[in-house]
Amino acid sequence: MNKTIPYLRFLLLCIFLQPVVASGQVPENAETGLKIGSPIDDLPPYIKLVSGFGERPDWSHDGRFLLFLDKPMGEVYEMELATGIVRPKTRHFNHYGFTRAMYLSNGDILLSGPRELFDPTDNAQRDKARDLTWLYVLDKSGETPPVPLNTLCAEGPAVSRNRMRIAWTHRDRQLPELGKNRAKLLMAEIVYEDGVPRLDNQREIFDSKQLPFTLGHASLETQSLVPPEDLKVTFAVYTINEGNNTDVYMVDSETGAYSTITNSPCCYDEPEGIFPDGLHTLVEHGSSETNAWPLLDLYKLKLDGSGEMQRLTHFRDYKGYKANQGVISDDGKYMAFQIGKDNTEPGVGFGFLIMDLEEAAKHLEGFKTYDD
C-alpha cells in the first residue's frame, strides 16, 4: 500500500485551508520579547492550518485521513485531507466521551474513555475521568458499538503502526493496591475470535520500582512503540525527585532494561509521536523553572541518549501559545500537531496543523543540546 500523501494533494489541502490572515512581520512585546498575536497568523510556508478546532490528531496508515477528538471527553471525528470533509466516528452509539482515538494497524480504532458520566467543567471529576478510562476497539466499518478490552488505561496507550500490539499504563490512582505513586507499563496483542477483539499475552514490561528515585503524583505515561520491531517503548517520567521536570525514558519489553533518553532537570521533556526510522521521537520541550504548566514547542529528539534535539516549531514565541501532541505520518514526511494555549488543561487543543518535514528541513537549525 502506498503510504505517502501525494504532494499535489498536500498543495491542494494548503490552498483549501489557507489561513485567513496573511503572514507578515509580527510585533513583539518590548518587556517580554514575545510576539503579539497568534502563531496561526504568521505560519511559515511549510506549516498549514488543517482545522480550527479539535485535538490529538492521529494519521491513518495511508496518510489520507486524520483521526481526532473535538474536545476532552468528546466525540471522535475523521478528516479526509484531500477534501477537508469531516465525518463522525462515534455518533452511532451512546457513550460518555473519549480521551484518545488511535488507528490500529488493521484500520480499526483503539478508543480510551470512561464508563460513567463525568462533569468536564469540574476539575476533580475531570481528573478522576482521566484516571478511570478504559480501552475499546471500534470496528472500521463504523456500524457497531466498540468492544471493551476490559482494562484501565492511564492517559493514552501506545499503538504499533506495524502489528496488532499495544502498550499502556496502570497507576496507583486507578489501582490503589499498587501503592503511592507507583505505576506499571503493560503490553499485549489484540487478537480476534469470531470477529471479536480481545487482549492476548498481556504482560508487565516495566515497574516504576525499577527507578532509582521516587515518582511524583503524575507518575509514568506510556507514549510510543519504537519501530520497526515494536519491542521498545518510550514513556514519560513526571515530577522527578520532588521537582517539576519531566524526562523521556525507553524500555525494552523483552529484557526489562530501560534507558534515560533525556536528563534535563531544567526542562520539561515529554515524548510524543515516533519517527518511522526508530531513531527519533517527537518531544514536547520547554522550561519548567516555575510550577506553571510550561509553554512547549515540538522538537525532534535522538533516541541515542545524547539529548540532542532539533526544534521544529516556534509557537511559544507568541505569548500564551504552545505546540504539542505531534504525530508523524507513516512515510516520515509530515507531522500533524495541535495548537495549545496557556492556562488550559494539558492536552487541550484549539485546532491542528500539518508540517511538511522535507520542506521544513531547508529552514530549520540542526540538532543541538538544549538547556532553555
Buried (B, 14 or more C-beta within 10 A) or exposed (E): EEBBBEEEBBEBBBEEBEBEEEEEEBEBEEEEEBBEBBBBBBBBEBBBBBBEEBBBBBBBBBBBBBBBBBEBBBBBBBBBBBEEEBEEBBEEEEBEBBBBBBBBBBEBBBBBBBEEEBEBEEEEBBEBBBBBBBBBBBBEEBEEEBBBBEBBBBBBBBBBBBBBBBBBBBBBBBBEEBEEBBBBBBBBBBEBEEEEBBBEEBEEBBBBEEBEEBBBEBBBBBBBBBBEBBBBBBBBBBBBEEEBBBBBBBBBBEEEEBEEBBEBEEBBBBBBBBBBEBBBBBBBBBBBEEEEBBBBBBBBBBBEEEBBBBBBBBBBBBBBBBBBBBBBBBBBBBBBBBBBBEEBEBBBBBBBBBBBBEBBEEEBEEBEEBEE
